[in-house]
Amino acid sequence: MSLKNLTVEDARARMLGAAVRTAVHGLPLAEADGATLAEDIHAGRDQPPFDASAMDVWAVIGDPVEGQLLTIAGESAAGRGFDGALEPGLAVRIFTGAAVPAGATRVIIQEDTERHVDSVRITRPPTPGRNIRAAGGDFRAGALLLPAGTRLDPWRLSLAAAAGLDRVRVSGRPTIAILATGEELVSPGGHPGPFQIFESGAAGLVPMIARWGGVAHRLAPARDDEAAIAAAVTGAEAELIVTVGGASVGDYDLVKPALKRLGLDLLVETINVRPGKPTWFGTLTDGRRVLGLPGNPASAFVCAELFLKPLIAAMSGGQAGPMMEPALLAQALPAAGPREHWMRAILGPDGVRALPDQDSSLITVFAAANALLRRRANAEPVAAGEVVEVLRLDRG
């Protein structure tokens, strides 16, 4: 079975097939933002559990007419309902969100009434519409509210709270160590020599991983030495190691040889993708997985979207994606080359437009992009207005 020049789908499938689910544990709602649900959440009762008023109103029986005087029987407020019996000729004051008394056939908004000491007069024909939120209008008892695999956010946590939960069962956040290699790299804030550059890939990958549900930490950049690379990985406490650089072919591409010392078993060696052909994946003897990303940050970020993000989702029990969507092409594009091309692009009201320079070393291009435009290998030319596939980037 060849490990080289795999399609994006084949490479991703091999990676996801080797992903190991993280342990499941309970979390208070206040700590669960960004976590992935490990079990379904069902409603324990109707919401709302009673017919509730949508406005400040009077509850009545029948259809009062303009000028009619009704005796006030009591009131219903939030958390405190009306305990008596509603009868014709009576009215019960109801505040917004409070329960509508049993037997009421309609409610009349306060703007259509005039209150006296112990009675209320209908001052104009009642406004059409019931203004009542029916019991179970939001959800019914037993309804599936959030399926396992859902990524929790403030709105979904609010839904869990509305179901009465104060804790949820979630998958653990995958722990990920990032190792950048290369003698040319200097940590940001350092003092580069005349032939060195600042290491910028990890600066983007760490927050990406956090947004995607993982917990990342950076290892100190390793020099171009097999023993140093192996030593850096040996002590890394993580379920997944992500290396940046040293993943091509050449005298100084030493990551895979270094990790052979730790029992590296390759499942993916190269991928037929642009940018990012040298991306690779394997497992170590101790069970940790390793994803090797190219050294150019733009290449690393494209392949992180295609492979690292789905890996984190799979380890968390979530949707492995990526989530593609159709878009109208705002410009004509020539025929594609032999590698599948994921072009950095701008997705806007007029469609999607590939940025003019797709050089994989240009971080400014990726910083400007909000989508990746997919061109299949050997694709025919496409005209403006045709439908293409895009992957929307999470740019906030």
C-alpha positions as CSV (number, residue, x, y, z in Angstrom):
1,M,0.0,0.0,0.0
2,S,1.5,3.3,-1.2
3,L,2.0,6.0,1.4
4,K,2.9,8.7,-1.1
5,N,1.0,11.1,-3.2
6,L,-2.3,10.3,-1.6
7,T,-5.5,12.3,-2.3
8,V,-6.6,14.7,0.4
9,E,-9.6,12.4,1.2
10,D,-7.4,9.2,1.4
11,A,-4.8,11.0,3.6
12,R,-7.5,12.4,5.9
13,A,-9.2,9.0,6.2
14,R,-6.0,7.3,7.2
15,M,-5.4,10.0,9.8
16,L,-8.9,9.8,11.2
17,G,-8.8,6.1,11.3
18,A,-5.8,6.3,13.7
19,A,-7.3,9.0,15.9
20,V,-8.0,7.9,19.5
21,R,-10.9,9.4,21.4
22,T,-10.1,11.3,24.5
23,A,-11.5,10.4,27.9
24,V,-15.0,11.5,28.9
25,H,-15.7,13.5,32.0
26,G,-18.3,15.8,33.5
27,L,-18.0,19.6,33.5
28,P,-20.1,22.4,35.0
29,L,-21.8,24.5,32.3
30,A,-19.6,27.5,33.2
31,E,-16.5,25.5,32.3
32,A,-17.8,23.7,29.2
33,D,-17.6,26.4,26.5
34,G,-15.7,24.9,23.5
35,A,-15.9,21.3,24.8
36,T,-17.6,18.6,22.7
37,L,-20.6,16.7,24.1
38,A,-20.0,13.0,24.7
39,E,-23.7,12.1,25.1
40,D,-27.1,13.3,23.9
41,I,-29.0,15.9,25.8
42,H,-32.8,15.3,25.9
43,A,-35.4,17.6,27.4
44,G,-36.7,16.4,30.8
45,R,-40.0,18.4,30.5
46,D,-41.8,20.9,28.2
47,Q,-40.4,24.4,27.8
48,P,-42.2,26.5,28.8
49,P,-43.9,24.0,31.1
50,F,-47.1,26.1,31.0
51,D,-48.9,28.4,28.7
52,A,-47.2,31.8,29.3
53,S,-48.1,35.3,28.4
54,A,-45.9,37.1,25.8
55,M,-46.9,40.5,27.1
56,D,-48.5,42.3,30.1
57,V,-52.1,41.2,29.7
58,W,-55.5,40.4,31.3
59,A,-56.7,36.8,31.0
60,V,-60.4,36.4,30.4
61,I,-63.1,33.8,29.4
62,G,-65.0,34.6,26.2
63,D,-64.8,37.7,24.0
64,P,-65.3,40.9,26.0
65,V,-66.6,43.9,24.0
66,E,-65.6,47.6,24.2
67,G,-66.9,49.2,27.3
68,Q,-67.4,46.0,29.3
69,L,-66.3,46.1,32.9
70,L,-64.6,42.9,34.4
71,T,-63.9,42.2,38.1
72,I,-60.3,41.7,38.9
73,A,-59.8,38.2,40.4
74,G,-56.1,38.3,41.1
75,E,-52.8,38.2,39.3
76,S,-50.2,35.8,37.9
77,A,-46.5,36.9,38.1
78,A,-43.3,35.1,37.1
79,G,-42.7,32.3,39.5
80,R,-46.1,32.8,41.2
81,G,-49.3,31.8,39.4
82,F,-53.0,32.5,40.0
83,D,-54.4,29.8,42.2
84,G,-58.1,30.6,41.9
85,A,-60.8,29.7,39.4
86,L,-61.2,32.0,36.4
87,E,-64.9,32.5,35.6
88,P,-66.8,34.6,33.0
89,G,-66.9,38.2,34.0
90,L,-63.6,38.0,35.8
91,A,-60.1,39.1,34.7
92,V,-56.7,38.0,36.0
93,R,-53.7,40.3,35.6
94,I,-50.7,38.5,34.0
95,F,-47.2,39.8,33.7
96,T,-44.9,38.9,30.8
97,G,-43.7,35.4,31.1
98,A,-46.1,34.4,33.8
99,A,-48.5,31.4,33.6
100,V,-51.9,31.9,31.9
101,P,-54.7,30.6,34.3
102,A,-56.4,27.4,33.4
103,G,-59.7,28.0,31.6
104,A,-58.7,31.3,30.0
105,T,-59.7,31.5,26.4
106,R,-57.9,34.7,25.4
107,V,-55.7,37.5,26.8
108,I,-56.2,41.2,26.3
109,I,-53.2,43.5,26.2
110,Q,-53.1,46.2,28.8
111,E,-53.1,49.0,26.2
112,D,-56.7,48.0,25.3
113,T,-57.9,48.4,28.9
114,E,-58.3,50.9,31.7
115,R,-57.8,49.7,35.3
116,H,-59.8,50.8,38.3
117,V,-59.4,49.8,41.9
118,D,-61.0,46.3,41.7
119,S,-62.1,46.2,38.0
120,V,-60.8,46.7,34.5
121,R,-62.7,48.2,31.6
122,I,-62.2,47.2,27.9
123,T,-61.5,50.5,26.2
124,R,-61.3,49.3,22.6
125,P,-61.9,46.1,20.7
126,P,-59.3,43.5,21.7
127,T,-56.2,43.3,19.5
128,P,-56.4,40.1,17.4
129,G,-54.0,37.4,18.4
130,R,-53.6,35.3,21.6
131,N,-50.2,36.7,22.7
132,I,-49.7,33.4,24.5
133,R,-46.6,31.2,24.4
134,A,-47.9,27.7,24.3
135,A,-46.6,25.1,26.7
136,G,-43.9,23.2,24.9
137,G,-43.6,25.9,22.3
138,D,-39.8,25.9,22.6
139,F,-39.3,22.1,23.1
140,R,-41.2,19.1,24.3
141,A,-40.2,16.6,27.0
142,G,-38.1,13.9,25.5
143,A,-36.9,16.0,22.5
144,L,-33.3,15.7,21.4
145,L,-31.9,19.1,22.1
146,L,-28.1,18.6,21.5
147,P,-26.7,15.4,20.0
148,A,-23.4,13.8,21.1
149,G,-20.5,15.4,19.1
150,T,-21.9,18.9,19.3
151,R,-19.3,21.6,20.0
152,L,-20.7,23.6,22.9
153,D,-20.9,27.4,22.8
154,P,-22.7,30.0,24.9
155,W,-26.0,29.5,23.1
156,R,-26.0,25.7,23.3
157,L,-25.0,25.9,27.0
158,S,-28.0,28.1,27.5
159,L,-30.1,25.4,25.9
160,A,-28.6,22.8,28.2
161,A,-29.4,25.1,31.2
162,A,-33.0,25.5,29.9
163,A,-33.3,21.7,30.1
164,G,-32.3,21.8,33.7
165,L,-28.7,20.7,33.5
166,D,-25.9,22.2,35.6
167,R,-23.3,19.8,34.3
168,V,-22.6,18.0,30.9
169,R,-20.6,15.0,29.9
170,V,-17.9,16.0,27.4
171,S,-14.9,14.6,25.7
172,G,-11.5,15.8,27.0
173,R,-9.7,18.4,25.0
174,P,-6.9,16.7,23.0
175,T,-3.4,17.8,24.2
176,I,-1.1,18.8,21.4
177,A,2.6,19.7,21.4
178,I,4.0,21.8,18.5
179,L,7.6,21.5,17.5
180,A,9.1,23.8,14.9
181,T,12.5,22.8,13.5
182,G,15.2,24.6,11.6
183,E,18.5,26.4,12.3
184,E,17.0,29.4,10.5
185,L,14.3,29.9,13.2
186,V,14.4,32.3,16.1
187,S,11.5,32.7,18.6
188,P,9.5,35.9,18.3
189,G,11.1,38.5,20.5
190,G,14.6,37.1,20.0
191,H,17.5,38.4,18.0
192,P,17.8,36.9,14.5
193,G,21.1,36.6,12.7
194,P,21.5,37.8,9.2
195,F,20.2,34.5,7.7
196,Q,17.5,33.7,10.2
197,I,13.8,34.4,10.4
198,F,11.2,34.6,13.2
199,E,9.3,31.3,13.8
200,S,5.7,32.2,13.0
201,G,3.9,29.0,12.3
202,A,3.4,28.0,16.0
203,A,2.1,31.5,16.8
204,G,-0.8,30.8,14.5
205,L,-1.3,27.1,15.2
206,V,-1.6,27.5,19.0
207,P,-4.7,29.7,18.8
208,M,-6.1,27.7,15.9
209,I,-5.9,24.6,18.1
210,A,-7.6,26.4,21.0
211,R,-10.5,27.5,18.7
212,W,-10.8,24.0,17.4
213,G,-11.1,22.5,20.9
214,G,-7.6,21.3,21.7
215,V,-5.0,22.4,24.3
216,A,-1.7,23.3,22.7
217,H,1.7,24.1,24.0
218,R,4.9,25.0,22.1
219,L,8.1,23.1,22.4
220,A,11.4,25.0,22.1
221,P,12.5,25.1,18.4
222,A,14.8,22.2,17.7
223,R,18.0,22.6,15.7
224,D,18.7,20.6,12.6
225,D,19.9,17.5,14.5
226,E,18.3,14.1,14.7
227,A,19.1,13.6,18.3
228,A,17.9,17.0,19.4
229,I,14.6,16.5,17.5
230,A,14.1,13.0,19.0
231,A,14.9,14.4,22.5
232,A,12.4,17.2,22.1
233,V,9.6,14.8,21.2
234,T,10.5,12.2,23.8
235,G,9.7,14.5,26.7
236,A,6.6,16.1,25.1
237,E,3.4,15.3,27.1
238,A,0.7,15.2,24.4
239,E,-1.6,12.9,22.6
240,L,-0.7,14.5,19.3
241,I,2.6,15.9,18.2
242,V,2.6,18.5,15.4
243,T,5.9,19.2,13.8
244,V,6.4,22.2,11.6
245,G,9.2,22.1,9.0
246,G,11.7,19.3,8.2
247,A,9.0,17.5,6.2
248,S,10.3,17.8,2.6
249,V,13.3,16.2,0.9
250,G,16.8,17.3,1.5
251,D,19.9,17.0,3.6
252,Y,18.3,19.0,6.5
253,D,14.9,17.3,6.5
254,L,15.5,15.3,9.6
255,V,12.2,15.0,11.4
256,K,11.0,11.6,10.1
257,P,14.5,10.0,10.5
258,A,14.7,11.4,14.0
259,L,11.3,10.0,15.0
260,K,12.2,6.6,13.6
261,R,14.3,6.4,16.8
262,L,11.0,6.6,18.6
263,G,9.3,3.9,16.5
264,L,7.6,6.1,14.0
265,D,5.2,4.1,11.8
266,L,4.2,6.2,8.8
267,L,0.6,6.0,7.6
268,V,0.9,9.0,5.2
269,E,4.1,10.1,3.6
270,T,3.1,12.7,1.0
271,I,-0.2,14.2,-0.2
272,N,-1.1,15.3,-3.7
273,V,-2.0,18.8,-2.5
274,R,-0.9,22.3,-3.1
275,P,0.4,23.8,-0.9
276,G,1.5,21.1,1.5
277,K,2.6,18.0,-0.5
278,P,5.2,17.1,2.2
279,T,2.6,16.8,4.9
280,W,2.8,13.4,6.7
281,F,1.3,11.4,9.5
282,G,2.2,8.4,11.7
283,T,2.2,6.9,15.1
284,L,5.0,6.4,17.7
285,T,5.6,3.2,19.6
286,D,4.1,4.8,22.8
287,G,0.8,5.5,21.0
288,R,1.2,9.2,20.4
289,R,0.2,10.4,16.9
290,V,2.4,12.7,14.9
291,L,1.3,15.1,12.2
292,G,4.1,16.7,10.1
293,L,3.3,20.0,8.6
294,P,5.4,21.9,6.0
295,G,7.7,24.7,7.3
296,N,6.1,27.6,5.3
297,P,3.4,29.0,7.5
298,A,0.8,29.3,4.8
299,S,1.3,25.7,3.8
300,A,1.2,24.7,7.4
301,F,-2.1,26.6,7.9
302,V,-3.8,25.2,4.8
303,C,-2.9,21.7,5.9
304,A,-3.9,22.4,9.5
305,E,-7.4,23.3,8.2
306,L,-7.5,20.1,6.0
307,F,-6.0,17.6,8.5
308,L,-5.3,19.0,12.0
309,K,-8.8,20.5,12.6
310,P,-10.6,17.2,11.6
311,L,-8.1,15.2,13.7
312,I,-9.0,17.4,16.8
313,A,-12.7,16.9,16.1
314,A,-12.3,13.1,15.7
315,M,-10.3,12.9,19.0
316,S,-13.1,14.9,20.7
317,G,-15.9,12.8,19.1
318,G,-17.1,15.7,17.0
319,Q,-17.8,16.4,13.4
320,A,-14.6,15.6,11.5
321,G,-15.4,17.8,8.4
322,P,-14.1,19.9,6.7
323,M,-17.4,21.7,6.0
324,M,-17.4,22.7,2.4
325,E,-20.0,25.0,0.8
326,P,-20.8,26.1,-2.7
327,A,-20.0,29.7,-3.9
328,L,-20.1,31.6,-7.1
329,L,-16.7,32.3,-8.7
330,A,-16.1,36.0,-9.0
331,Q,-13.3,35.6,-11.5
332,A,-12.3,33.1,-14.2
333,L,-9.6,30.6,-13.3
334,P,-7.3,28.6,-15.7
335,A,-7.0,24.9,-15.7
336,A,-5.6,23.3,-12.5
337,G,-2.3,21.4,-12.3
338,P,-1.8,17.8,-11.4
339,R,-2.1,18.5,-7.6
340,E,-5.3,19.5,-5.9
341,H,-5.0,23.2,-5.1
342,W,-6.5,25.0,-2.1
343,M,-6.2,28.6,-3.0
344,R,-6.3,31.4,-0.4
345,A,-9.4,33.5,-1.3
346,I,-11.8,36.2,-0.3
347,L,-15.4,35.2,0.0
348,G,-17.7,38.2,-0.3
349,P,-21.2,39.3,-1.5
350,D,-20.1,39.0,-5.1
351,G,-18.8,35.4,-4.7
352,V,-15.3,34.0,-4.1
353,R,-12.1,35.5,-5.5
354,A,-8.7,33.8,-5.3
355,L,-6.0,36.1,-4.1
356,P,-3.5,36.9,-6.9
357,D,-0.3,35.5,-5.3
358,Q,-0.5,32.0,-4.0
359,D,3.1,31.6,-3.0
360,S,3.2,29.4,0.1
361,S,5.7,31.6,1.9
362,L,3.5,34.6,2.0
363,I,1.9,35.0,5.4
364,T,0.3,38.3,4.4
365,V,-1.8,36.4,1.8
366,F,-3.2,34.0,4.4
367,A,-3.8,36.8,6.8
368,A,-6.0,38.5,4.2
369,A,-7.9,35.4,3.2
370,N,-11.2,34.3,4.8
371,A,-11.7,31.1,2.7
372,L,-9.9,28.4,0.8
373,L,-11.1,27.8,-2.8
374,R,-10.7,24.1,-3.8
375,R,-9.5,23.2,-7.3
376,R,-9.5,19.5,-8.0
377,A,-6.4,18.0,-9.6
378,N,-6.4,18.5,-13.4
379,A,-9.6,20.5,-13.2
380,E,-10.8,22.3,-16.4
381,P,-10.8,26.1,-16.6
382,V,-13.8,27.7,-14.9
383,A,-15.5,30.9,-15.8
384,A,-16.8,33.7,-13.6
385,G,-20.2,32.9,-12.3
386,E,-19.7,29.1,-12.1
387,V,-20.1,27.3,-8.8
388,V,-17.0,26.2,-6.9
389,E,-16.2,24.6,-3.5
390,V,-15.0,26.7,-0.7
391,L,-13.9,26.1,2.9
392,R,-14.8,29.1,5.0
393,L,-12.1,30.1,7.5
394,D,-12.9,31.0,11.1
395,R,-11.7,34.6,11.1
396,G,-14.0,35.9,13.9
